[in-house]
Amino acid sequence: MRRLISTILAVPLLLALWSTSAAAAYYDPYTDTNPATTGCAADAITIATRNIASPQALYGTMEVRYSPSCGTNWVRANMLASNPGFTVTKGIIRFSSQPDGHGGWLGYYQNYEYDPAVGSSFGMQVYAPGSTCIQAMSVVRDGSGQLVAFTGTANPYDPWVTFC
């Protein structure tokens, strides 16, 4: 009898846990994937452009790219001159508690990609359909790691720009 009562009490608890985890699931098919290999880059458009600059010089531009078919964003940096000893960092953030378009909520995501500051390079994409807000940034550092150029405001410690 004791086993039957504990089983009867355990079933509602298991059902409650199962339904909570099922409701917490969200649709996020492309986050932290490569936009070129997934095919998302094929229909991509540039939704914003910002300079990557120091007070003395323009080093390149940061593009925020969006794929309508995949609902993803990523950052692409286009350097104006080859700076082989320099590194360009591309960052993207998607904040949590935004609708996923499928009845769930998106989780927080942050990614940084580091590449030589030559030509064009891009970071991994984040699923951010429609007007989902993201933040993006690009910074350039010299061979010693010193910050030399950035996007955003005049404050080099805050290179992030918000896009919705």
Sequence and secondary structure as in RCSB ss.txt:
>XXXX:A:sequence
MRRLISTILAVPLLLALWSTSAAAAYYDPYTDTNPATTGCAADAITIATRNIASPQALYGTMEVRYSPSCGTNWV
RANMLASNPGFTVTKGIIRFSSQPDGHGGWLGYYQNYEYDPAVGSSFGMQVYAPGSTCIQAMSVVRDGSGQLVAF
TGTANPYDPWVTFC
>XXXX:A:secstr
 HHHHHHHHHHHHHHHHHHHHHHH    SSTTB TTTTSGGGG EEEEEEEEE SS EEEEEEEEEETTTTEEEE
EEEESS EEEEEEEEEEEE SSEE SSSSEE  EEEEEEEEESSEEE  BEE  TT  EEEEEEEE TTS EEEE
SSSS TT   EEE 
